[in-house]
């Protein structure tokens, strides 16, 4: 273990624990799981909390399909948000042959307090082979629908917009029948960078508002913002109306029902077409605690409210995440989810 500005740094990434700094293979430092440990006493106290209700049980990630996707991702040196964000649906999605590729590395320049992606300063590092590798992976997996996301890259002059667009174009050129959804950073609100990605050939442009206005800080990094995300989504829709726009809200962080409805109104005023609603789950003891577990019935009520407001679709449920069953978003059946069965299945 080395030392950086009096902060211990683990030199072997595989040995770094949650909240510790480590040195990446590219030579810069990062914090495992994105948020520094507040100290043993605080972290220990934070582990005590509400037990998860039965409807939040997810199957362990095993199976032949899971292993096949894992091998392809490793072979082409790709990061996936499925792994980095500790998504509970990784087993279901990978066994179905789908994955969400995370571009521009696995280290984010921001430190949102809900997110388990590692944080640091990549200092301009990019993998020049990533566009070709991403396109090859989509071809190998025979995907008809791919979700791309990425870390925030505030260290790059354009926030990584040109690289992101290059990945979309490479995928579309090699896989012309594959639809692409891009869940992007906010590019610090620079609208020309938003246009760079929107013009790359994608079908869905997404940027997550994450939570209601009142809780934006401290939930999100100070460089992110409620109004900034609304502006990005609104501009994407104005710039290319044929592209569907999409966002996501996590519930259970202390928001009220009325605040969620107000957020829906703001999103519709910004031209957002698609909305997903899911339960926030605390990834580590260093992250924000869950304030409550939202019932499956409440997710159904919120979905009804969203559809009444004119969203093309609202996929809502306890285990829903931004890219969960994204290819089914236009089926208008809650992506095949039946929340009414969740409680019975967990008893």
C-alpha positions, 0 to 999 in steps of 0.5 A, spaced: 500 500 500 502 506 497 500 513 500 497 519 496 496 526 500 496 522 506 490 517 503 492 510 503 492 507 496 492 500 494 496 498 488 493 492 486 486 493 484 483 487 486 485 487 493 481 494 494 475 494 498 469 498 498 471 506 499 478 505 498 483 508 493 487 504 488 491 505 482 488 503 475 491 499 470 492 506 466 495 509 472 490 514 475 487 513 482 480 511 483 475 510 489 472 503 489 464 503 489 465 511 488 464 513 495 469 514 500 468 510 507 466 514 512 470 510 517 469 504 521 464 506 526 459 510 521 460 504 516 458 499 521 452 503 524 450 504 517 449 497 515 443 496 520 437 498 516 430 495 514 430 488 511 428 487 504 421 485 502 420 479 499 418 482 492 426 484 492 429 478 491 433 476 485 436 470 482 443 469 483 447 470 476 448 463 474 447 459 467 450 458 460 447 464 457 450 468 463 457 465 462 457 466 455 455 474 455 461 474 461 466 471 456 464 476 450 465 482 455 471 480 458 474 478 451 473 485 448 475 489 454 468 492 455 465 494 462 458 493 463 453 497 467 450 491 469 457 489 473 459 496 475 453 498 478 451 492 481 444 491 478 440 486 481 437 484 474 444 481 471 442 474 471 436 475 468 439 480 462 445 476 461 441 469 460 437 472 455 443 475 451 442 482 453 447 487 456 448 494 457 455 496 455 458 502 459 463 506 454 469 510 456 472 505 462 469 504 468 471 510 472 467 516 473 469 523 474 463 524 479 461 521 485 453 521 486 451 518 493 447 512 490 452 510 485 457 504 486 461 506 479 468 507 481 470 514 481 476 518 479 480 522 474 482 518 468 486 524 465 484 524 458 485 516 457 480 513 452 481 506 449 481 507 441 479 500 440 473 501 444 468 503 438 470 497 434 470 492 440 463 494 441 461 493 434 464 486 434 461 484 441 454 486 438 455 482 432 457 476 436 451 477 441 446 477 435 443 483 438 437 487 435 437 492 441 443 495 445 443 500 450 450 504 451 451 508 457 457 511 460 461 514 466 461 521 466 468 524 463 468 531 465 476 530 464 475 531 456 473 537 453 467 535 450 465 530 455 466 524 451 461 526 446 465 524 440 467 518 442 460 516 444 458 518 437 464 514 434 461 507 438 454 508 436 456 509 428 461 503 429 455 499 432 450 501 426 455 500 421 456 493 422 449 492 425 445 496 421 438 492 423 440 493 431 437 499 434 441 503 439 439 506 446 444 511 449 444 513 456 448 518 456 452 523 461 449 530 461 455 533 458 455 539 463 449 542 459 453 543 453 448 542 448 452 542 442 455 536 445 448 533 446 447 534 439 453 530 437 451 524 440 443 525 438 446 525 431 450 519 431 444 514 428 441 512 435 434 511 436 433 513 443 437 518 447 436 517 455 439 522 461 437 520 468 434 525 472 435 520 478 430 523 483 425 529 484 428 536 485 428 537 492 433 531 493 437 532 487 443 534 492 445 530 496 443 524 491 447 527 485 454 529 484 454 537 485 456 538 478 449 534 476 443 538 476 435 537 475 434 543 471 440 541 467 438 534 465 431 537 463 435 542 459 439 536 456 433 532 454 428 538 452 434 540 447 435 533 444 428 532 443 428 539 439 434 537 435 431 531 433 424 530 434 424 523 431 429 520 436 425 518 443 427 521 449 428 517 456 429 518 463 429 514 470 427 515 477 429 512 483 424 511 488 425 510 496 430 516 497 425 520 501 420 523 495 413 524 496 408 521 491 406 528 489 413 530 488 414 524 483 408 527 480 411 534 479 417 531 476 413 527 471 410 534 469 416 537 468 419 531 464 413 531 459 414 539 459 421 537 456 418 532 451 420 526 454 417 520 451 419 514 456 420 513 463 422 508 468 421 507 475 425 503 480 426 502 487 433 505 490 437 499 493 443 501 497 449 498 494 454 499 500 454 501 507 458 508 504 452 510 500 445 513 502 440 509 506 434 507 503 428 511 506 422 506 504 421 500 500 415 502 495 410 497 494 408 494 487 401 497 488 404 504 488 409 502 482 402 500 478 399 507 481 405 511 478 405 508 472 397 509 471 399 517 472 405 517 467 400 514 462 395 519 463 400 525 462 402 522 455 408 518 456 409 513 450 410 508 456 412 508 463 416 501 465 415 501 473 417 496 478 421 494 484 427 491 480 426 496 474 432 499 472 434 504 466 435 499 461 431 493 464 428 490 458 429 496 454 427 493 448 420 492 450 419 499 452 414 500 446 410 494 447 406 498 452 405 492 457 410 495 462 415 491 459 412 484 461 412 485 468 406 484 473 407 487 479 401 484 482 405 477 482 411 479 486 408 479 493 405 473 492 411 470 489 415 472 495 411 469 500 
